[in-house]
């Protein structure tokens, strides 16, 4: 059986690892917070090999971190620091700086985690779309949209000859419409003025006005 040759070590800082995770899957580019979360989870699960410089070792080469990483530790994947959690005013105790991870040993695990994350994100989006569609349906008023039903169109048209006669007798279009409305000959609700305005606007294309 032919096996792939072992890949050389590729030590990179934790912050660089988060950036490279975007190359594994687009979901990590879209959600860098999830990339940091999955990286920390992989380290806590013992899937990663780390190395770093202890206090006072800034000029020394990084050494392998043998201590198992647990909930008692804090990983800072932005500043590449591993600390021990300590209560009180003094705060955490820095154990290692310039923390690096062996990329070739962890990338396939992270690639799998990215696929699972992408599936979860897709389900959440679909759920959100369904909820937004349901909400839109609830907000949508019942019945036809305003302006789609012309209840008084035919009745108004029947008044066009009457208006035209009144105009020929010397009235303005506005005066004729208002007179008809005040005489309750213009159907509809609202004040005589509002019904007269409707009749006047509708009649513009039906008769010649003065």
C-alpha positions in Angstrom: 0.0 0.0 0.0 1.4 3.4 -1.0 1.2 6.0 1.7 1.7 9.7 1.5 5.2 10.8 2.7 5.1 12.6 6.1 4.8 16.3 5.8 7.4 18.5 7.4 6.6 20.4 10.5 4.9 23.7 9.9 4.9 25.7 13.1 2.8 28.8 13.0 1.5 31.2 15.7 -2.0 30.7 17.0 -3.2 33.9 15.4 -1.7 32.8 12.0 -3.5 29.5 12.4 -6.9 31.3 12.8 -6.1 33.2 9.6 -5.1 30.0 7.7 -8.3 28.3 8.8 -10.1 30.5 6.3 -8.2 28.6 3.6 -9.7 25.4 4.8 -13.3 26.5 4.5 -15.1 29.8 3.7 -17.2 29.5 6.9 -14.1 30.4 8.9 -13.5 33.5 6.8 -17.1 34.5 7.3 -17.1 33.7 11.1 -13.5 34.2 12.5 -15.0 34.0 16.0 -16.0 30.4 15.3 -12.5 29.7 13.9 -11.0 30.7 17.3 -13.6 28.7 19.1 -12.9 25.5 17.1 -9.2 26.0 17.4 -9.4 26.3 21.2 -11.7 23.3 21.4 -9.2 21.2 19.4 -6.4 22.2 21.7 -8.4 21.4 24.8 -9.3 18.1 23.3 -5.6 17.2 23.0 -5.6 17.3 19.2 -2.8 19.8 18.8 0.9 20.0 19.5 2.0 23.4 20.9 5.2 25.0 21.7 6.1 28.4 23.2 8.5 30.5 25.2 8.2 30.6 29.0 8.7 33.7 31.2 12.2 35.1 30.8 12.9 33.0 27.7 12.4 35.6 25.0 15.8 34.9 23.5 15.4 31.1 23.7 13.9 28.9 20.9 10.3 27.9 21.6 9.9 24.6 23.5 7.2 22.0 23.4 4.4 22.5 25.8 4.0 19.2 27.6 1.3 20.3 30.1 -2.2 19.2 29.1 -4.4 22.2 28.3 -7.5 22.2 30.4 -10.2 24.5 31.6 -7.7 25.8 34.2 -5.9 27.5 31.3 -6.7 30.4 29.1 -5.8 30.5 25.5 -5.4 33.9 23.8 -5.4 33.1 20.1 -5.0 36.8 19.2 -1.9 37.5 21.3 -0.6 34.0 21.2 -0.5 33.5 25.0 -1.2 30.6 27.3 -2.0 31.5 30.8 -3.1 29.8 34.0 -6.4 31.1 35.4 -6.0 32.6 38.8 -8.8 34.2 40.9 -8.2 37.5 42.7 -6.8 40.9 41.8 -3.5 39.6 40.5 -5.2 38.0 37.5 -3.9 35.2 35.3 -0.4 33.9 35.3 1.3 33.8 31.9 2.9 30.4 31.3 4.0 30.8 27.6 4.2 33.5 25.0 4.6 33.3 21.2 2.6 30.0 21.4 2.8 28.1 18.1 0.9 25.1 16.8 2.0 22.4 14.4 -0.3 23.1 11.4 0.1 19.9 9.5 -1.0 17.9 12.5 -4.2 19.8 13.1 -5.5 21.1 9.7 -7.5 17.9 8.8 -9.2 17.9 12.1 -10.1 21.6 11.6 -11.3 20.9 8.1 -13.8 18.3 9.4 -14.9 20.7 12.1 -15.4 23.4 9.5 -17.7 21.1 7.5 -19.8 20.5 10.6 -20.0 24.2 11.4 -21.0 25.0 7.8 -23.9 22.6 8.1 -25.0 24.1 11.4 -24.8 27.6 10.0 -26.9 26.6 7.0 -29.6 25.1 9.2 -29.7 28.3 11.3 -30.0 30.4 8.2 -32.8 28.2 6.8 -34.6 28.4 10.1 -34.3 32.2 10.2 -35.6 32.4 6.6 -38.6 30.3 7.5 -39.3 32.4 10.6 -39.0 35.6 8.7 -41.4 34.4 6.0 -43.9 33.3 8.7 -43.6 36.7 10.4 -44.1 38.5 7.1 -47.2 36.5 6.5 -48.6 37.4 9.9 -47.9 41.1 9.3 -49.5 41.1 5.9 -53.0 42.5 6.1 -55.9 40.4 5.1 -57.9 41.1 2.1 -56.9 42.8 -1.2 -54.2 45.4 -1.3 -55.4 49.0 -1.2 -56.3 50.4 -4.6 -56.8 47.0 -6.2 -60.6 47.1 -6.0 -62.5 50.0 -7.6 -65.8 50.0 -5.8 -67.2 53.2 -7.2 -65.7 53.4 -10.7 -68.9 52.6 -12.6 -71.0 54.8 -10.4 -68.6 57.7 -11.0 -68.6 57.2 -14.7 -72.4 57.4 -14.7 -72.1 61.0 -13.4 -69.7 62.2 -16.1 -72.6 63.2 -18.5 -74.2 65.1 -15.6 -71.0 66.9 -14.8 -70.4 67.7 -18.4 -73.9 69.3 -18.7 -73.3 71.3 -15.5 -69.9 72.5 -16.9 -71.6 73.5 -20.2 -74.1 75.5 -18.1 -71.2 77.5 -16.6 -70.0 75.5 -13.6 -66.4 74.6 -13.1 -65.4 70.9 -12.8 -64.7 71.4 -9.1 -68.0 73.1 -8.5 -70.0 70.5 -10.4 -68.3 67.6 -8.5 -68.8 69.2 -5.1 -72.5 70.0 -5.9 -73.1 66.4 -6.8 -71.3 65.2 -3.7 -73.3 67.5 -1.4 -76.5 66.2 -3.0 -75.4 62.7 -2.1 -75.2 61.6 -5.7 -71.6 60.6 -5.4 -71.3 57.2 -3.8 -68.8 56.3 -1.2 -67.7 57.2 2.3 -66.0 60.3 3.7 -66.8 64.0 3.4 -68.5 65.5 0.4 -65.2 67.3 -0.4 -63.2 64.0 -0.4 -65.9 62.3 -2.7 -65.9 65.3 -4.9 -62.1 65.2 -5.2 -62.3 61.5 -6.3 -65.0 62.2 -8.9 -63.1 65.2 -10.2 -59.8 63.3 -10.6 -61.5 60.4 -12.2 -63.4 62.6 -14.6 -60.3 64.2 -16.0 -59.9 61.6 -18.7 -63.7 61.2 -19.3 -64.9 64.8 -20.1 -63.6 68.1 -21.2 -63.2 70.6 -18.3 -63.3 74.3 -18.1 
